[in-house]
Amino acid sequence: MLTLLAMQRREIAGLRRTPSAVTAVANRYMADTSLDVFREQYQAVAEAADRHANDANTLNQAWPVPDRKLGWAGFIPD
């Protein structure tokens, strides 16, 4: 039994082999759908990148900084 991903790959491969057999309306519909999926995935990646940047910023702000003159010997934890 084919997985959903395998079925989608097969369908896309078939469309690439015979794009002229598909009507212009179907091509526009497929392009619109592809752009919607691309936008959703792009947004998901951007949101993950924002979360990562926020986490990195939080860690950088919380990291202890040594005293400039004494080095780590002058660092007293809270």
Phi and psi in radians as a Rosetta constraint file:
Dihedral C 1 N 2 CA 2 C 2 CIRCULARHARMONIC -1.379 0.35
Dihedral N 2 CA 2 C 2 N 3 CIRCULARHARMONIC 2.474 0.35
Dihedral C 2 N 3 CA 3 C 3 CIRCULARHARMONIC -1.346 0.35
Dihedral N 3 CA 3 C 3 N 4 CIRCULARHARMONIC 2.909 0.35
Dihedral C 3 N 4 CA 4 C 4 CIRCULARHARMONIC -1.053 0.35
Dihedral N 4 CA 4 C 4 N 5 CIRCULARHARMONIC -0.713 0.35
Dihedral C 4 N 5 CA 5 C 5 CIRCULARHARMONIC -1.081 0.35
Dihedral N 5 CA 5 C 5 N 6 CIRCULARHARMONIC -0.768 0.35
Dihedral C 5 N 6 CA 6 C 6 CIRCULARHARMONIC -1.109 0.35
Dihedral N 6 CA 6 C 6 N 7 CIRCULARHARMONIC -0.689 0.35
Dihedral C 6 N 7 CA 7 C 7 CIRCULARHARMONIC -1.145 0.35
Dihedral N 7 CA 7 C 7 N 8 CIRCULARHARMONIC -0.699 0.35
Dihedral C 7 N 8 CA 8 C 8 CIRCULARHARMONIC -1.144 0.35
Dihedral N 8 CA 8 C 8 N 9 CIRCULARHARMONIC -0.734 0.35
Dihedral C 8 N 9 CA 9 C 9 CIRCULARHARMONIC -1.085 0.35
Dihedral N 9 CA 9 C 9 N 10 CIRCULARHARMONIC -0.724 0.35
Dihedral C 9 N 10 CA 10 C 10 CIRCULARHARMONIC -1.115 0.35
Dihedral N 10 CA 10 C 10 N 11 CIRCULARHARMONIC -0.753 0.35
Dihedral C 10 N 11 CA 11 C 11 CIRCULARHARMONIC -1.126 0.35
Dihedral N 11 CA 11 C 11 N 12 CIRCULARHARMONIC -0.763 0.35
Dihedral C 11 N 12 CA 12 C 12 CIRCULARHARMONIC -1.115 0.35
Dihedral N 12 CA 12 C 12 N 13 CIRCULARHARMONIC -0.745 0.35
Dihedral C 12 N 13 CA 13 C 13 CIRCULARHARMONIC -1.064 0.35
Dihedral N 13 CA 13 C 13 N 14 CIRCULARHARMONIC -0.717 0.35
Dihedral C 13 N 14 CA 14 C 14 CIRCULARHARMONIC -1.126 0.35
Dihedral N 14 CA 14 C 14 N 15 CIRCULARHARMONIC -0.700 0.35
Dihedral C 14 N 15 CA 15 C 15 CIRCULARHARMONIC -1.157 0.35
Dihedral N 15 CA 15 C 15 N 16 CIRCULARHARMONIC -0.618 0.35
Dihedral C 15 N 16 CA 16 C 16 CIRCULARHARMONIC -1.220 0.35
Dihedral N 16 CA 16 C 16 N 17 CIRCULARHARMONIC -0.548 0.35
Dihedral C 16 N 17 CA 17 C 17 CIRCULARHARMONIC -1.280 0.35
Dihedral N 17 CA 17 C 17 N 18 CIRCULARHARMONIC -0.595 0.35
Dihedral C 17 N 18 CA 18 C 18 CIRCULARHARMONIC -2.304 0.35
Dihedral N 18 CA 18 C 18 N 19 CIRCULARHARMONIC 1.046 0.35
Dihedral C 18 N 19 CA 19 C 19 CIRCULARHARMONIC -1.187 0.35
Dihedral N 19 CA 19 C 19 N 20 CIRCULARHARMONIC -0.484 0.35
Dihedral C 19 N 20 CA 20 C 20 CIRCULARHARMONIC -1.271 0.35
Dihedral N 20 CA 20 C 20 N 21 CIRCULARHARMONIC -0.338 0.35
Dihedral C 20 N 21 CA 21 C 21 CIRCULARHARMONIC -1.362 0.35
Dihedral N 21 CA 21 C 21 N 22 CIRCULARHARMONIC -0.226 0.35
Dihedral C 21 N 22 CA 22 C 22 CIRCULARHARMONIC -1.651 0.35
Dihedral N 22 CA 22 C 22 N 23 CIRCULARHARMONIC 2.460 0.35
Dihedral C 22 N 23 CA 23 C 23 CIRCULARHARMONIC -1.213 0.35
Dihedral N 23 CA 23 C 23 N 24 CIRCULARHARMONIC 2.832 0.35
Dihedral C 23 N 24 CA 24 C 24 CIRCULARHARMONIC -1.083 0.35
Dihedral N 24 CA 24 C 24 N 25 CIRCULARHARMONIC -0.675 0.35
Dihedral C 24 N 25 CA 25 C 25 CIRCULARHARMONIC -1.107 0.35
Dihedral N 25 CA 25 C 25 N 26 CIRCULARHARMONIC -0.757 0.35
Dihedral C 25 N 26 CA 26 C 26 CIRCULARHARMONIC -1.132 0.35
Dihedral N 26 CA 26 C 26 N 27 CIRCULARHARMONIC -0.667 0.35
Dihedral C 26 N 27 CA 27 C 27 CIRCULARHARMONIC -1.111 0.35
Dihedral N 27 CA 27 C 27 N 28 CIRCULARHARMONIC -0.737 0.35
Dihedral C 27 N 28 CA 28 C 28 CIRCULARHARMONIC -1.118 0.35
Dihedral N 28 CA 28 C 28 N 29 CIRCULARHARMONIC -0.731 0.35
Dihedral C 28 N 29 CA 29 C 29 CIRCULARHARMONIC -1.087 0.35
Dihedral N 29 CA 29 C 29 N 30 CIRCULARHARMONIC -0.762 0.35
Dihedral C 29 N 30 CA 30 C 30 CIRCULARHARMONIC -1.137 0.35
Dihedral N 30 CA 30 C 30 N 31 CIRCULARHARMONIC -0.712 0.35
Dihedral C 30 N 31 CA 31 C 31 CIRCULARHARMONIC -1.128 0.35
Dihedral N 31 CA 31 C 31 N 32 CIRCULARHARMONIC -0.760 0.35
Dihedral C 31 N 32 CA 32 C 32 CIRCULARHARMONIC -1.070 0.35
Dihedral N 32 CA 32 C 32 N 33 CIRCULARHARMONIC -0.769 0.35
Dihedral C 32 N 33 CA 33 C 33 CIRCULARHARMONIC -1.115 0.35
Dihedral N 33 CA 33 C 33 N 34 CIRCULARHARMONIC -0.741 0.35
Dihedral C 33 N 34 CA 34 C 34 CIRCULARHARMONIC -1.074 0.35
Dihedral N 34 CA 34 C 34 N 35 CIRCULARHARMONIC -0.740 0.35
Dihedral C 34 N 35 CA 35 C 35 CIRCULARHARMONIC -1.144 0.35
Dihedral N 35 CA 35 C 35 N 36 CIRCULARHARMONIC -0.645 0.35
Dihedral C 35 N 36 CA 36 C 36 CIRCULARHARMONIC -1.093 0.35
Dihedral N 36 CA 36 C 36 N 37 CIRCULARHARMONIC -0.791 0.35
Dihedral C 36 N 37 CA 37 C 37 CIRCULARHARMONIC -1.132 0.35
Dihedral N 37 CA 37 C 37 N 38 CIRCULARHARMONIC -0.769 0.35
Dihedral C 37 N 38 CA 38 C 38 CIRCULARHARMONIC -1.047 0.35
Dihedral N 38 CA 38 C 38 N 39 CIRCULARHARMONIC -0.766 0.35
Dihedral C 38 N 39 CA 39 C 39 CIRCULARHARMONIC -1.063 0.35
Dihedral N 39 CA 39 C 39 N 40 CIRCULARHARMONIC -0.767 0.35
Dihedral C 39 N 40 CA 40 C 40 CIRCULARHARMONIC -1.097 0.35
Dihedral N 40 CA 40 C 40 N 41 CIRCULARHARMONIC -0.773 0.35
Dihedral C 40 N 41 CA 41 C 41 CIRCULARHARMONIC -1.198 0.35
Dihedral N 41 CA 41 C 41 N 42 CIRCULARHARMONIC -0.706 0.35
Dihedral C 41 N 42 CA 42 C 42 CIRCULARHARMONIC -1.081 0.35
Dihedral N 42 CA 42 C 42 N 43 CIRCULARHARMONIC -0.729 0.35
Dihedral C 42 N 43 CA 43 C 43 CIRCULARHARMONIC -1.113 0.35
Dihedral N 43 CA 43 C 43 N 44 CIRCULARHARMONIC -0.709 0.35
Dihedral C 43 N 44 CA 44 C 44 CIRCULARHARMONIC -1.105 0.35
Dihedral N 44 CA 44 C 44 N 45 CIRCULARHARMONIC -0.723 0.35
Dihedral C 44 N 45 CA 45 C 45 CIRCULARHARMONIC -1.153 0.35
Dihedral N 45 CA 45 C 45 N 46 CIRCULARHARMONIC -0.744 0.35
Dihedral C 45 N 46 CA 46 C 46 CIRCULARHARMONIC -1.099 0.35
Dihedral N 46 CA 46 C 46 N 47 CIRCULARHARMONIC -0.716 0.35
Dihedral C 46 N 47 CA 47 C 47 CIRCULARHARMONIC -1.128 0.35
Dihedral N 47 CA 47 C 47 N 48 CIRCULARHARMONIC -0.704 0.35
Dihedral C 47 N 48 CA 48 C 48 CIRCULARHARMONIC -1.129 0.35
Dihedral N 48 CA 48 C 48 N 49 CIRCULARHARMONIC -0.687 0.35
Dihedral C 48 N 49 CA 49 C 49 CIRCULARHARMONIC -1.136 0.35
Dihedral N 49 CA 49 C 49 N 50 CIRCULARHARMONIC -0.716 0.35
Dihedral C 49 N 50 CA 50 C 50 CIRCULARHARMONIC -1.091 0.35
Dihedral N 50 CA 50 C 50 N 51 CIRCULARHARMONIC -0.747 0.35
Dihedral C 50 N 51 CA 51 C 51 CIRCULARHARMONIC -1.088 0.35
Dihedral N 51 CA 51 C 51 N 52 CIRCULARHARMONIC -0.734 0.35
Dihedral C 51 N 52 CA 52 C 52 CIRCULARHARMONIC -1.102 0.35
Dihedral N 52 CA 52 C 52 N 53 CIRCULARHARMONIC -0.777 0.35
Dihedral C 52 N 53 CA 53 C 53 CIRCULARHARMONIC -1.088 0.35
Dihedral N 53 CA 53 C 53 N 54 CIRCULARHARMONIC -0.720 0.35
Dihedral C 53 N 54 CA 54 C 54 CIRCULARHARMONIC -1.112 0.35
Dihedral N 54 CA 54 C 54 N 55 CIRCULARHARMONIC -0.730 0.35
Dihedral C 54 N 55 CA 55 C 55 CIRCULARHARMONIC -1.096 0.35
Dihedral N 55 CA 55 C 55 N 56 CIRCULARHARMONIC -0.789 0.35
Dihedral C 55 N 56 CA 56 C 56 CIRCULARHARMONIC -1.093 0.35
Dihedral N 56 CA 56 C 56 N 57 CIRCULARHARMONIC -0.729 0.35
Dihedral C 56 N 57 CA 57 C 57 CIRCULARHARMONIC -1.111 0.35
Dihedral N 57 CA 57 C 57 N 58 CIRCULARHARMONIC -0.752 0.35
Dihedral C 57 N 58 CA 58 C 58 CIRCULARHARMONIC -1.061 0.35
Dihedral N 58 CA 58 C 58 N 59 CIRCULARHARMONIC -0.782 0.35
Dihedral C 58 N 59 CA 59 C 59 CIRCULARHARMONIC -1.133 0.35
Dihedral N 59 CA 59 C 59 N 60 CIRCULARHARMONIC -0.716 0.35
Dihedral C 59 N 60 CA 60 C 60 CIRCULARHARMONIC -1.114 0.35
Dihedral N 60 CA 60 C 60 N 61 CIRCULARHARMONIC -0.695 0.35
Dihedral C 60 N 61 CA 61 C 61 CIRCULARHARMONIC -1.231 0.35
Dihedral N 61 CA 61 C 61 N 62 CIRCULARHARMONIC -0.518 0.35
Dihedral C 61 N 62 CA 62 C 62 CIRCULARHARMONIC -1.524 0.35
Dihedral N 62 CA 62 C 62 N 63 CIRCULARHARMONIC -0.223 0.35
Dihedral C 62 N 63 CA 63 C 63 CIRCULARHARMONIC -1.197 0.35
Dihedral N 63 CA 63 C 63 N 64 CIRCULARHARMONIC 2.355 0.35
Dihedral C 63 N 64 CA 64 C 64 CIRCULARHARMONIC -1.181 0.35
Dihedral N 64 CA 64 C 64 N 65 CIRCULARHARMONIC 2.508 0.35
Dihedral C 64 N 65 CA 65 C 65 CIRCULARHARMONIC -2.051 0.35
Dihedral N 65 CA 65 C 65 N 66 CIRCULARHARMONIC 2.261 0.35
Dihedral C 65 N 66 CA 66 C 66 CIRCULARHARMONIC -1.276 0.35
Dihedral N 66 CA 66 C 66 N 67 CIRCULARHARMONIC 2.765 0.35
Dihedral C 66 N 67 CA 67 C 67 CIRCULARHARMONIC -1.134 0.35
Dihedral N 67 CA 67 C 67 N 68 CIRCULARHARMONIC 2.409 0.35
Dihedral C 67 N 68 CA 68 C 68 CIRCULARHARMONIC -1.102 0.35
Dihedral N 68 CA 68 C 68 N 69 CIRCULARHARMONIC -0.652 0.35
Dihedral C 68 N 69 CA 69 C 69 CIRCULARHARMONIC -1.478 0.35
Dihedral N 69 CA 69 C 69 N 70 CIRCULARHARMONIC -0.696 0.35
Dihedral C 69 N 70 CA 70 C 70 CIRCULARHARMONIC -1.641 0.35
Dihedral N 70 CA 70 C 70 N 71 CIRCULARHARMONIC -0.223 0.35
Dihedral C 70 N 71 CA 71 C 71 CIRCULARHARMONIC 1.234 0.35
Dihedral N 71 CA 71 C 71 N 72 CIRCULARHARMONIC -2.630 0.35
Dihedral C 71 N 72 CA 72 C 72 CIRCULARHARMONIC -1.207 0.35
Dihedral N 72 CA 72 C 72 N 73 CIRCULARHARMONIC -0.330 0.35
Dihedral C 72 N 73 CA 73 C 73 CIRCULARHARMONIC -1.131 0.35
Dihedral N 73 CA 73 C 73 N 74 CIRCULARHARMONIC -0.453 0.35
Dihedral C 73 N 74 CA 74 C 74 CIRCULARHARMONIC -1.578 0.35
Dihedral N 74 CA 74 C 74 N 75 CIRCULARHARMONIC 0.024 0.35
Dihedral C 74 N 75 CA 75 C 75 CIRCULARHARMONIC -1.469 0.35
Dihedral N 75 CA 75 C 75 N 76 CIRCULARHARMONIC 2.138 0.35
Dihedral C 75 N 76 CA 76 C 76 CIRCULARHARMONIC -2.058 0.35
Dihedral N 76 CA 76 C 76 N 77 CIRCULARHARMONIC 1.994 0.35
Dihedral C 76 N 77 CA 77 C 77 CIRCULARHARMONIC -1.174 0.35
Dihedral N 77 CA 77 C 77 N 78 CIRCULARHARMONIC 2.688 0.35
